[in-house]
C-alpha cells in the first residue's frame, strides 16, 4: 500500500516524444505499478496562495511554444480525482480549482510512466508567497497519503539555467556537476536542512538555480523521506551543460 515519492528531472518538453529518459520513466512505472493516485508538484504551476486541481478530466496544457506540431497535439487524458483533491485540501489548506490541468512538467513524464493514462492525477501548485522552508513544512503534511496508496511526485530540475544552456550539447559545466552532486548527496544522507538552504549547498549554487521554481518541487519529495529511508536515482545526466535530468526515488 505504501507508495514511493519520486522527483522527475523533466528537462525539455520534447522528452514527451521519447528518448533515453522516456525509457527510464517507463521502466520506473513498470517497477512501481499503479498507485491509487498521484499528487504532482510541477515547476510550471506557480500561484499566489495554494491550489489543487479538482476536476474529473484535467486538460492537457501545452504551456510552451515553438515545438513540433506533434508535441503540441499530444494529449494525456489521465483522470483527475476530486476526492483526492479534497483530501489534499484537508491536509494542506489548498483551495480546489478547475482553472488548471496537467502542465508539461506533469504529462511529459507521466505519459511514459503510465502510458495508458489510467492513474488519477492531481496537481498541487507552488505557492509563491512562501519560502523554501515553508514549502518543505507544507510538503510534510502530505506524508499520510503515501500510506493511503498515493504517490507524491515533484517535477523540475536540480540544475536549471537556460541562459547558459548549450543548444549543441556538450559537456556539463563544472558548477552544474558540483551542484547536482551536492543535491544527490544531501538526498542520500537525508540532509534536508542542506536541501532547504540550497544557496549554501555548493559554491556556485545560484548559477544552478537562478530562479527556484524548478528546484522547489524536490523539497516536496525530500519531505516524504523517513529517517534511513533509501534513495535511488533512476536517471542522472546534465543536458546542454546546465539542465539536470536527475530523477530521485524515495522508498
ChimeraX commands (.cxc) that place a marker at each C-alpha (Angstrom):
marker #1 position 0.00,0.00,0.00 radius 0.5
marker #1 position 2.79,2.46,0.89 radius 0.5
marker #1 position 3.90,4.34,-2.18 radius 0.5
marker #1 position 7.27,5.87,-3.03 radius 0.5
marker #1 position 7.95,9.57,-3.50 radius 0.5
marker #1 position 9.53,10.48,-6.82 radius 0.5
marker #1 position 11.29,13.51,-8.27 radius 0.5
marker #1 position 11.47,13.75,-12.05 radius 0.5
marker #1 position 14.09,15.84,-13.81 radius 0.5
marker #1 position 11.82,16.62,-16.75 radius 0.5
marker #1 position 14.02,18.79,-18.99 radius 0.5
marker #1 position 12.69,19.71,-22.42 radius 0.5
marker #1 position 9.04,19.08,-23.37 radius 0.5
marker #1 position 10.47,17.12,-26.30 radius 0.5
marker #1 position 11.13,14.25,-23.89 radius 0.5
marker #1 position 7.39,13.58,-24.10 radius 0.5
marker #1 position 8.01,12.19,-27.60 radius 0.5
marker #1 position 10.58,9.61,-26.48 radius 0.5
marker #1 position 14.28,9.09,-25.92 radius 0.5
marker #1 position 16.52,7.60,-23.23 radius 0.5
marker #1 position 14.79,9.33,-20.32 radius 0.5
marker #1 position 11.42,8.14,-21.56 radius 0.5
marker #1 position 12.75,4.58,-21.43 radius 0.5
marker #1 position 13.84,5.06,-17.81 radius 0.5
marker #1 position 10.48,6.59,-16.86 radius 0.5
marker #1 position 8.66,3.68,-18.49 radius 0.5
marker #1 position 10.79,1.17,-16.60 radius 0.5
marker #1 position 10.06,3.03,-13.38 radius 0.5
marker #1 position 6.32,2.76,-13.96 radius 0.5
marker #1 position 6.58,-0.94,-14.66 radius 0.5
marker #1 position 8.50,-1.44,-11.43 radius 0.5
marker #1 position 6.28,0.53,-9.07 radius 0.5
marker #1 position 2.93,-0.44,-10.59 radius 0.5
marker #1 position -0.13,1.78,-10.38 radius 0.5
marker #1 position -0.93,3.78,-7.24 radius 0.5
marker #1 position -4.44,4.86,-6.31 radius 0.5
marker #1 position -3.49,8.37,-7.32 radius 0.5
marker #1 position -0.66,10.87,-7.71 radius 0.5
marker #1 position -0.14,14.30,-6.19 radius 0.5
marker #1 position 2.19,16.14,-8.57 radius 0.5
marker #1 position 4.04,19.37,-7.81 radius 0.5
marker #1 position 5.35,20.83,-11.07 radius 0.5
marker #1 position 7.71,23.73,-11.68 radius 0.5
marker #1 position 5.19,25.07,-14.18 radius 0.5
marker #1 position 2.25,25.93,-11.93 radius 0.5
marker #1 position 3.03,28.94,-9.74 radius 0.5
marker #1 position 0.29,30.73,-7.80 radius 0.5
marker #1 position -0.30,33.26,-5.04 radius 0.5
marker #1 position -1.82,31.00,-2.43 radius 0.5
marker #1 position -2.07,27.23,-2.67 radius 0.5
marker #1 position -4.22,25.47,-5.26 radius 0.5
marker #1 position -5.05,21.86,-6.09 radius 0.5
marker #1 position -6.74,20.66,-9.28 radius 0.5
marker #1 position -10.13,19.13,-8.62 radius 0.5
marker #1 position -11.75,18.32,-11.94 radius 0.5
marker #1 position -12.73,14.84,-13.17 radius 0.5
marker #1 position -10.93,15.31,-16.51 radius 0.5
marker #1 position -7.96,17.70,-16.34 radius 0.5
marker #1 position -6.90,19.42,-19.52 radius 0.5
marker #1 position -3.55,18.63,-21.15 radius 0.5
marker #1 position -1.88,22.05,-21.04 radius 0.5
marker #1 position 0.67,22.89,-23.75 radius 0.5
marker #1 position 2.47,25.61,-21.82 radius 0.5
marker #1 position 5.27,26.16,-24.33 radius 0.5
marker #1 position 5.82,27.40,-27.87 radius 0.5
marker #1 position 7.97,26.75,-30.89 radius 0.5
marker #1 position 7.98,22.97,-30.74 radius 0.5
marker #1 position 6.91,20.47,-33.43 radius 0.5
marker #1 position 3.19,20.08,-34.20 radius 0.5
marker #1 position 3.14,16.52,-32.89 radius 0.5
marker #1 position 4.16,17.75,-29.44 radius 0.5
marker #1 position 1.52,20.49,-29.44 radius 0.5
marker #1 position -1.05,17.87,-30.49 radius 0.5
marker #1 position -0.12,15.39,-27.80 radius 0.5
marker #1 position -2.79,14.61,-25.21 radius 0.5
marker #1 position -2.52,12.82,-21.87 radius 0.5
marker #1 position -6.13,12.09,-20.85 radius 0.5
marker #1 position -5.44,10.83,-17.32 radius 0.5
marker #1 position -8.38,11.27,-14.95 radius 0.5
marker #1 position -8.38,13.72,-12.11 radius 0.5
marker #1 position -9.71,12.91,-8.66 radius 0.5
marker #1 position -11.98,15.34,-6.83 radius 0.5
marker #1 position -11.83,13.05,-3.78 radius 0.5
marker #1 position -8.03,13.10,-3.71 radius 0.5
marker #1 position -8.07,16.87,-4.24 radius 0.5
marker #1 position -10.40,17.17,-1.24 radius 0.5
marker #1 position -8.02,15.05,0.85 radius 0.5
marker #1 position -5.07,17.23,-0.18 radius 0.5
marker #1 position -7.08,20.33,0.68 radius 0.5
marker #1 position -7.91,18.81,4.08 radius 0.5
marker #1 position -4.24,18.18,4.82 radius 0.5
marker #1 position -2.77,21.40,3.44 radius 0.5
marker #1 position -5.49,24.04,3.28 radius 0.5
marker #1 position -5.17,24.23,-0.52 radius 0.5
marker #1 position -8.07,25.70,-2.49 radius 0.5
marker #1 position -9.65,23.34,-5.00 radius 0.5
marker #1 position -9.71,24.73,-8.54 radius 0.5
marker #1 position -10.67,23.73,-12.07 radius 0.5
marker #1 position -8.64,26.57,-13.60 radius 0.5
marker #1 position -5.56,24.42,-14.27 radius 0.5
marker #1 position -4.94,20.93,-15.60 radius 0.5
marker #1 position -1.82,18.89,-16.30 radius 0.5
marker #1 position 1.09,21.05,-17.49 radius 0.5
marker #1 position 4.08,19.65,-19.33 radius 0.5
marker #1 position 6.04,19.20,-16.11 radius 0.5
marker #1 position 3.46,16.55,-15.28 radius 0.5
marker #1 position 2.30,14.96,-18.51 radius 0.5
marker #1 position 5.61,14.89,-20.41 radius 0.5
marker #1 position 6.94,12.39,-17.86 radius 0.5
marker #1 position 3.75,10.63,-16.75 radius 0.5
marker #1 position 2.86,9.80,-20.36 radius 0.5
marker #1 position 5.78,7.35,-20.19 radius 0.5
marker #1 position 5.39,6.20,-16.59 radius 0.5
marker #1 position 1.75,5.24,-17.13 radius 0.5
marker #1 position 1.15,5.36,-20.89 radius 0.5
marker #1 position -2.39,4.05,-20.52 radius 0.5
marker #1 position -3.29,7.31,-18.74 radius 0.5
marker #1 position -5.29,5.36,-16.17 radius 0.5
marker #1 position -3.84,6.66,-12.88 radius 0.5
marker #1 position -5.69,9.64,-11.34 radius 0.5
marker #1 position -3.53,12.77,-11.14 radius 0.5
marker #1 position -3.98,15.98,-9.17 radius 0.5
marker #1 position -1.56,18.88,-9.27 radius 0.5
marker #1 position -0.61,20.95,-6.23 radius 0.5
marker #1 position 0.62,24.43,-7.08 radius 0.5
marker #1 position 3.79,26.20,-5.98 radius 0.5
marker #1 position 2.68,28.98,-3.65 radius 0.5
marker #1 position 4.99,31.88,-4.47 radius 0.5
marker #1 position 4.16,33.72,-1.24 radius 0.5
marker #1 position 6.20,31.32,0.93 radius 0.5
marker #1 position 9.91,30.50,1.25 radius 0.5
marker #1 position 11.80,27.22,0.83 radius 0.5
marker #1 position 11.40,26.15,4.44 radius 0.5
marker #1 position 7.68,26.78,4.33 radius 0.5
marker #1 position 7.43,24.68,1.15 radius 0.5
marker #1 position 9.20,21.84,2.96 radius 0.5
marker #1 position 6.97,22.11,6.03 radius 0.5
marker #1 position 3.88,22.20,3.82 radius 0.5
marker #1 position 5.10,19.11,1.99 radius 0.5
marker #1 position 5.40,17.18,5.25 radius 0.5
marker #1 position 1.63,17.48,5.63 radius 0.5
marker #1 position 1.29,15.20,2.61 radius 0.5
marker #1 position 3.09,12.30,4.31 radius 0.5
marker #1 position -0.08,10.35,5.32 radius 0.5
marker #1 position -1.01,9.99,1.66 radius 0.5
marker #1 position 1.81,7.53,0.96 radius 0.5
marker #1 position 0.15,5.03,3.31 radius 0.5
marker #1 position -3.18,5.66,1.59 radius 0.5
marker #1 position -1.85,4.40,-1.74 radius 0.5
marker #1 position -0.99,7.82,-3.17 radius 0.5
marker #1 position 2.34,8.62,-4.79 radius 0.5
marker #1 position 3.86,12.04,-4.11 radius 0.5
marker #1 position 5.80,13.42,-7.08 radius 0.5
marker #1 position 7.76,16.52,-7.95 radius 0.5
marker #1 position 8.84,17.60,-11.43 radius 0.5
marker #1 position 11.56,20.15,-12.15 radius 0.5
marker #1 position 15.35,20.03,-12.43 radius 0.5
marker #1 position 18.09,20.10,-9.78 radius 0.5
marker #1 position 20.02,22.39,-12.14 radius 0.5
marker #1 position 18.08,24.65,-14.49 radius 0.5
marker #1 position 19.89,27.55,-16.15 radius 0.5
marker #1 position 18.52,28.22,-19.63 radius 0.5
marker #1 position 20.78,31.27,-20.11 radius 0.5
marker #1 position 23.87,29.06,-20.10 radius 0.5
marker #1 position 22.27,26.13,-21.93 radius 0.5
marker #1 position 24.25,24.95,-24.96 radius 0.5
marker #1 position 21.92,24.19,-27.88 radius 0.5
marker #1 position 24.52,21.94,-29.49 radius 0.5
marker #1 position 25.00,19.94,-26.28 radius 0.5
marker #1 position 28.46,19.40,-24.90 radius 0.5
marker #1 position 29.99,18.69,-21.52 radius 0.5
marker #1 position 28.28,19.90,-18.34 radius 0.5
marker #1 position 29.64,22.98,-16.65 radius 0.5
marker #1 position 31.70,22.18,-13.56 radius 0.5
marker #1 position 29.37,24.24,-11.38 radius 0.5
marker #1 position 26.37,22.31,-12.66 radius 0.5
marker #1 position 28.02,18.99,-11.84 radius 0.5
marker #1 position 29.03,20.22,-8.38 radius 0.5
marker #1 position 25.51,21.35,-7.52 radius 0.5
marker #1 position 23.85,18.25,-8.97 radius 0.5
marker #1 position 26.16,16.01,-6.92 radius 0.5
marker #1 position 25.59,18.08,-3.78 radius 0.5
marker #1 position 21.82,17.62,-4.11 radius 0.5
marker #1 position 22.28,13.89,-4.60 radius 0.5
marker #1 position 24.50,13.62,-1.51 radius 0.5
marker #1 position 22.00,15.52,0.60 radius 0.5
marker #1 position 19.22,13.19,-0.56 radius 0.5
marker #1 position 21.25,10.07,0.21 radius 0.5
marker #1 position 22.26,11.40,3.62 radius 0.5
marker #1 position 18.76,12.57,4.47 radius 0.5
marker #1 position 20.19,16.06,4.97 radius 0.5
marker #1 position 17.03,18.02,4.40 radius 0.5
marker #1 position 18.41,21.14,6.04 radius 0.5
marker #1 position 21.03,21.31,3.30 radius 0.5
marker #1 position 18.34,20.96,0.63 radius 0.5
marker #1 position 16.24,23.72,2.19 radius 0.5
marker #1 position 19.27,26.04,2.43 radius 0.5
marker #1 position 20.18,25.37,-1.20 radius 0.5
marker #1 position 22.01,28.68,-1.66 radius 0.5
marker #1 position 24.80,27.29,0.54 radius 0.5
marker #1 position 24.69,23.78,-0.89 radius 0.5
marker #1 position 27.54,24.39,-3.35 radius 0.5
marker #1 position 29.93,27.23,-4.15 radius 0.5
marker #1 position 28.08,28.48,-7.24 radius 0.5
marker #1 position 24.58,27.34,-6.30 radius 0.5
marker #1 position 22.87,30.38,-7.80 radius 0.5
marker #1 position 24.25,29.60,-11.25 radius 0.5
marker #1 position 22.49,26.25,-11.00 radius 0.5
marker #1 position 19.31,27.77,-9.55 radius 0.5
marker #1 position 18.97,31.31,-10.94 radius 0.5
marker #1 position 15.23,31.07,-10.25 radius 0.5
marker #1 position 13.89,28.47,-7.86 radius 0.5
marker #1 position 10.67,27.18,-9.48 radius 0.5
marker #1 position 12.43,24.11,-10.92 radius 0.5
marker #1 position 14.20,23.41,-7.62 radius 0.5
marker #1 position 11.33,23.73,-5.16 radius 0.5
marker #1 position 9.43,20.60,-6.28 radius 0.5
marker #1 position 12.29,18.44,-4.97 radius 0.5
marker #1 position 11.55,19.69,-1.44 radius 0.5
marker #1 position 8.09,18.14,-1.71 radius 0.5
marker #1 position 9.75,14.79,-2.38 radius 0.5
marker #1 position 12.54,15.14,0.20 radius 0.5
marker #1 position 9.94,15.94,2.87 radius 0.5
marker #1 position 8.47,12.45,2.43 radius 0.5
marker #1 position 11.75,10.73,3.37 radius 0.5
marker #1 position 11.62,8.92,6.69 radius 0.5
marker #1 position 14.88,8.58,8.67 radius 0.5
marker #1 position 17.03,5.95,6.99 radius 0.5
marker #1 position 14.67,5.53,4.04 radius 0.5
marker #1 position 16.56,4.57,0.90 radius 0.5
marker #1 position 17.09,6.88,-2.05 radius 0.5
marker #1 position 17.92,5.79,-5.59 radius 0.5
marker #1 position 18.45,7.68,-8.85 radius 0.5
marker #1 position 16.76,6.31,-11.96 radius 0.5
marker #1 position 18.11,8.98,-14.33 radius 0.5
marker #1 position 21.28,11.01,-13.87 radius 0.5
marker #1 position 22.62,13.32,-16.56 radius 0.5
marker #1 position 23.08,17.01,-17.39 radius 0.5
marker #1 position 21.83,18.16,-20.79 radius 0.5
marker #1 position 23.20,21.14,-22.70 radius 0.5
marker #1 position 25.67,21.91,-19.96 radius 0.5
marker #1 position 23.16,23.23,-17.43 radius 0.5
marker #1 position 19.86,21.28,-17.31 radius 0.5
marker #1 position 19.86,18.37,-14.89 radius 0.5
marker #1 position 17.85,15.28,-15.82 radius 0.5
marker #1 position 18.48,13.53,-12.50 radius 0.5
marker #1 position 15.49,11.68,-11.09 radius 0.5
marker #1 position 15.26,10.50,-7.47 radius 0.5
marker #1 position 13.11,7.86,-5.81 radius 0.5
marker #1 position 12.44,7.59,-2.09 radius 0.5
marker #1 position 11.15,4.21,-0.94 radius 0.5
marker link #1:1,2 radius 0.2
marker link #1:2,3 radius 0.2
marker link #1:3,4 radius 0.2
marker link #1:4,5 radius 0.2
marker link #1:5,6 radius 0.2
marker link #1:6,7 radius 0.2
marker link #1:7,8 radius 0.2
marker link #1:8,9 radius 0.2
marker link #1:9,10 radius 0.2
marker link #1:10,11 radius 0.2
marker link #1:11,12 radius 0.2
marker link #1:12,13 radius 0.2
marker link #1:13,14 radius 0.2
marker link #1:14,15 radius 0.2
marker link #1:15,16 radius 0.2
marker link #1:16,17 radius 0.2
marker link #1:17,18 radius 0.2
marker link #1:18,19 radius 0.2
marker link #1:19,20 radius 0.2
marker link #1:20,21 radius 0.2
marker link #1:21,22 radius 0.2
marker link #1:22,23 radius 0.2
marker link #1:23,24 radius 0.2
marker link #1:24,25 radius 0.2
marker link #1:25,26 radius 0.2
marker link #1:26,27 radius 0.2
marker link #1:27,28 radius 0.2
marker link #1:28,29 radius 0.2
marker link #1:29,30 radius 0.2
marker link #1:30,31 radius 0.2
marker link #1:31,32 radius 0.2
marker link #1:32,33 radius 0.2
marker link #1:33,34 radius 0.2
marker link #1:34,35 radius 0.2
marker link #1:35,36 radius 0.2
marker link #1:36,37 radius 0.2
marker link #1:37,38 radius 0.2
marker link #1:38,39 radius 0.2
marker link #1:39,40 radius 0.2
marker link #1:40,41 radius 0.2
marker link #1:41,42 radius 0.2
marker link #1:42,43 radius 0.2
marker link #1:43,44 radius 0.2
marker link #1:44,45 radius 0.2
marker link #1:45,46 radius 0.2
marker link #1:46,47 radius 0.2
marker link #1:47,48 radius 0.2
marker link #1:48,49 radius 0.2
marker link #1:49,50 radius 0.2
marker link #1:50,51 radius 0.2
marker link #1:51,52 radius 0.2
marker link #1:52,53 radius 0.2
marker link #1:53,54 radius 0.2
marker link #1:54,55 radius 0.2
marker link #1:55,56 radius 0.2
marker link #1:56,57 radius 0.2
marker link #1:57,58 radius 0.2
marker link #1:58,59 radius 0.2
marker link #1:59,60 radius 0.2
marker link #1:60,61 radius 0.2
marker link #1:61,62 radius 0.2
marker link #1:62,63 radius 0.2
marker link #1:63,64 radius 0.2
marker link #1:64,65 radius 0.2
marker link #1:65,66 radius 0.2
marker link #1:66,67 radius 0.2
marker link #1:67,68 radius 0.2
marker link #1:68,69 radius 0.2
marker link #1:69,70 radius 0.2
marker link #1:70,71 radius 0.2
marker link #1:71,72 radius 0.2
marker link #1:72,73 radius 0.2
marker link #1:73,74 radius 0.2
marker link #1:74,75 radius 0.2
marker link #1:75,76 radius 0.2
marker link #1:76,77 radius 0.2
marker link #1:77,78 radius 0.2
marker link #1:78,79 radius 0.2
marker link #1:79,80 radius 0.2
marker link #1:80,81 radius 0.2
marker link #1:81,82 radius 0.2
marker link #1:82,83 radius 0.2
marker link #1:83,84 radius 0.2
marker link #1:84,85 radius 0.2
marker link #1:85,86 radius 0.2
marker link #1:86,87 radius 0.2
marker link #1:87,88 radius 0.2
marker link #1:88,89 radius 0.2
marker link #1:89,90 radius 0.2
marker link #1:90,91 radius 0.2
marker link #1:91,92 radius 0.2
marker link #1:92,93 radius 0.2
marker link #1:93,94 radius 0.2
marker link #1:94,95 radius 0.2
marker link #1:95,96 radius 0.2
marker link #1:96,97 radius 0.2
marker link #1:97,98 radius 0.2
marker link #1:98,99 radius 0.2
marker link #1:99,100 radius 0.2
marker link #1:100,101 radius 0.2
marker link #1:101,102 radius 0.2
marker link #1:102,103 radius 0.2
marker link #1:103,104 radius 0.2
marker link #1:104,105 radius 0.2
marker link #1:105,106 radius 0.2
marker link #1:106,107 radius 0.2
marker link #1:107,108 radius 0.2
marker link #1:108,109 radius 0.2
marker link #1:109,110 radius 0.2
marker link #1:110,111 radius 0.2
marker link #1:111,112 radius 0.2
marker link #1:112,113 radius 0.2
marker link #1:113,114 radius 0.2
marker link #1:114,115 radius 0.2
marker link #1:115,116 radius 0.2
marker link #1:116,117 radius 0.2
marker link #1:117,118 radius 0.2
marker link #1:118,119 radius 0.2
marker link #1:119,120 radius 0.2
marker link #1:120,121 radius 0.2
marker link #1:121,122 radius 0.2
marker link #1:122,123 radius 0.2
marker link #1:123,124 radius 0.2
marker link #1:124,125 radius 0.2
marker link #1:125,126 radius 0.2
marker link #1:126,127 radius 0.2
marker link #1:127,128 radius 0.2
marker link #1:128,129 radius 0.2
marker link #1:129,130 radius 0.2
marker link #1:130,131 radius 0.2
marker link #1:131,132 radius 0.2
marker link #1:132,133 radius 0.2
marker link #1:133,134 radius 0.2
marker link #1:134,135 radius 0.2
marker link #1:135,136 radius 0.2
marker link #1:136,137 radius 0.2
marker link #1:137,138 radius 0.2
marker link #1:138,139 radius 0.2
marker link #1:139,140 radius 0.2
marker link #1:140,141 radius 0.2
marker link #1:141,142 radius 0.2
marker link #1:142,143 radius 0.2
marker link #1:143,144 radius 0.2
marker link #1:144,145 radius 0.2
marker link #1:145,146 radius 0.2
marker link #1:146,147 radius 0.2
marker link #1:147,148 radius 0.2
marker link #1:148,149 radius 0.2
marker link #1:149,150 radius 0.2
marker link #1:150,151 radius 0.2
marker link #1:151,152 radius 0.2
marker link #1:152,153 radius 0.2
marker link #1:153,154 radius 0.2
marker link #1:154,155 radius 0.2
marker link #1:155,156 radius 0.2
marker link #1:156,157 radius 0.2
marker link #1:157,158 radius 0.2
marker link #1:158,159 radius 0.2
marker link #1:159,160 radius 0.2
marker link #1:160,161 radius 0.2
marker link #1:161,162 radius 0.2
marker link #1:162,163 radius 0.2
marker link #1:163,164 radius 0.2
marker link #1:164,165 radius 0.2
marker link #1:165,166 radius 0.2
marker link #1:166,167 radius 0.2
marker link #1:167,168 radius 0.2
marker link #1:168,169 radius 0.2
marker link #1:169,170 radius 0.2
marker link #1:170,171 radius 0.2
marker link #1:171,172 radius 0.2
marker link #1:172,173 radius 0.2
marker link #1:173,174 radius 0.2
marker link #1:174,175 radius 0.2
marker link #1:175,176 radius 0.2
marker link #1:176,177 radius 0.2
marker link #1:177,178 radius 0.2
marker link #1:178,179 radius 0.2
marker link #1:179,180 radius 0.2
marker link #1:180,181 radius 0.2
marker link #1:181,182 radius 0.2
marker link #1:182,183 radius 0.2
marker link #1:183,184 radius 0.2
marker link #1:184,185 radius 0.2
marker link #1:185,186 radius 0.2
marker link #1:186,187 radius 0.2
marker link #1:187,188 radius 0.2
marker link #1:188,189 radius 0.2
marker link #1:189,190 radius 0.2
marker link #1:190,191 radius 0.2
marker link #1:191,192 radius 0.2
marker link #1:192,193 radius 0.2
marker link #1:193,194 radius 0.2
marker link #1:194,195 radius 0.2
marker link #1:195,196 radius 0.2
marker link #1:196,197 radius 0.2
marker link #1:197,198 radius 0.2
marker link #1:198,199 radius 0.2
marker link #1:199,200 radius 0.2
marker link #1:200,201 radius 0.2
marker link #1:201,202 radius 0.2
marker link #1:202,203 radius 0.2
marker link #1:203,204 radius 0.2
marker link #1:204,205 radius 0.2
marker link #1:205,206 radius 0.2
marker link #1:206,207 radius 0.2
marker link #1:207,208 radius 0.2
marker link #1:208,209 radius 0.2
marker link #1:209,210 radius 0.2
marker link #1:210,211 radius 0.2
marker link #1:211,212 radius 0.2
marker link #1:212,213 radius 0.2
marker link #1:213,214 radius 0.2
marker link #1:214,215 radius 0.2
marker link #1:215,216 radius 0.2
marker link #1:216,217 radius 0.2
marker link #1:217,218 radius 0.2
marker link #1:218,219 radius 0.2
marker link #1:219,220 radius 0.2
marker link #1:220,221 radius 0.2
marker link #1:221,222 radius 0.2
marker link #1:222,223 radius 0.2
marker link #1:223,224 radius 0.2
marker link #1:224,225 radius 0.2
marker link #1:225,226 radius 0.2
marker link #1:226,227 radius 0.2
marker link #1:227,228 radius 0.2
marker link #1:228,229 radius 0.2
marker link #1:229,230 radius 0.2
marker link #1:230,231 radius 0.2
marker link #1:231,232 radius 0.2
marker link #1:232,233 radius 0.2
marker link #1:233,234 radius 0.2
marker link #1:234,235 radius 0.2
marker link #1:235,236 radius 0.2
marker link #1:236,237 radius 0.2
marker link #1:237,238 radius 0.2
marker link #1:238,239 radius 0.2
marker link #1:239,240 radius 0.2
marker link #1:240,241 radius 0.2
marker link #1:241,242 radius 0.2
marker link #1:242,243 radius 0.2
marker link #1:243,244 radius 0.2
marker link #1:244,245 radius 0.2
marker link #1:245,246 radius 0.2
marker link #1:246,247 radius 0.2
marker link #1:247,248 radius 0.2
marker link #1:248,249 radius 0.2
marker link #1:249,250 radius 0.2
marker link #1:250,251 radius 0.2
view
